[in-house]
Amino acid sequence: MNDERLFHINITREQGAEYAILPGDPGRVPKIAAYLDNAQLLAQNREFISYAGEILGKRVIVMSTGIGGPSAAIALEELSMAGLKTAIRIGTCGGIQEKVVSGDLVIATSAVRMEGTSKEYAPIEFPASADFDVTCALTKAALKNKFRYHTGVVQSKDSFYGQHSPESMPVSHELLNKWEAWKRLGVLASEMETAALFTVGAVRGVRMGCVLHSLWNQERKKLGYKDGDNFDTDMAVKTAVDALKILISEDNK
């Protein structure tokens, strides 16, 4: 392992920050970094692209985590080695509950651990939960901007096509049964990284929160709703940035 730069994210410990915004998609990083003051590219390696800038005078890193729990966990592990204390995931999701319309925000309070990464950090009985203060800041930011949002549990999975084409899988019975369970339990939406980030955050002492943009809702489509898919993530980005402003202001007190 290179002593100068963290092995996967390719930044030095001195380049780290106490605050971070973590999108999954590398393509979203420059767009989010544009909301920061004095933003500059830090590094680009594999799925990890990072920029650093400032919010209210505090250094903030924006870094992509890639798809799924393993790469997200690596990103959070190495950022924590460089001093990270608070992070917000910005991601996309598909709605499960009928009330979650494409374009809505979902602020995750916890996540179903239907993925493998978190199992190598904590017993399955341990809940993957968001930090309360970060979640409160996200809801305050969404309210301030008058964005439509929901708070609650999300499902984190490892297979995108296990959700969207479960009948084609040899374990289709298990996948379909669990999907029905999530619906009956009021799980709001499905995505792929939150459970891992919440669990690793708990292990490494990083306050974690998560705001997701709903791209679509397959359950609403089954019921005959004619909602169009929505790929504009600006509301989620603005919510995360404004939430960090709230947290930094409170921390400065």
Stockholm file with secondary structure:
# STOCKHOLM 1.0

chainA/1-253         MNDERLFHINITREQGAEYAILPGDPGRVPKIAAYLDNAQLLAQNREFISYAGEILGKRVIVMSTGIGGPSAAIALEELSMAGLKTAIRIGTCGGIQEKVVSGDLVIATSAVRMEGTSKEYAPIEFPASADFDVTCALTKAALKNKFRYHTGVVQSKDSFYGQHSPESMPVSHELLNKWEAWKRLGVLASEMETAALFTVGAVRGVRMGCVLHSLWNQERKKLGYKDGDNFDTDMAVKTAVDALKILISEDNK
#=GR chainA/1-253 SS CCSSSCTTTCCCGGGCCSEEEEESCGGGHHHHHTTSEEEEEEEEETTEEEEEEEETTEEEEEECCCSSHHHHHHHHHHHHHTTCCEEEEEEEEEECSTTCCTTCEEEEEEEEEESSGGGGTSCTTSCEECCHHHHHHHHHHHHHTTCCEEEEEEEEESCHHHHHSGGGSTTHHHHHHHHHHHHHTTCCEEESSHHHHHHHHHHHTCEEEEEEEEEEEHHHHHTTCCCCCCCCCHHHHHHHHHHHHHHHHHHHC
#=GC SS_cons         CCSSSCTTTCCCGGGCCSEEEEESCGGGHHHHHTTSEEEEEEEEETTEEEEEEEETTEEEEEECCCSSHHHHHHHHHHHHHTTCCEEEEEEEEEECSTTCCTTCEEEEEEEEEESSGGGGTSCTTSCEECCHHHHHHHHHHHHHTTCCEEEEEEEEESCHHHHHSGGGSTTHHHHHHHHHHHHHTTCCEEESSHHHHHHHHHHHTCEEEEEEEEEEEHHHHHTTCCCCCCCCCHHHHHHHHHHHHHHHHHHHC
//
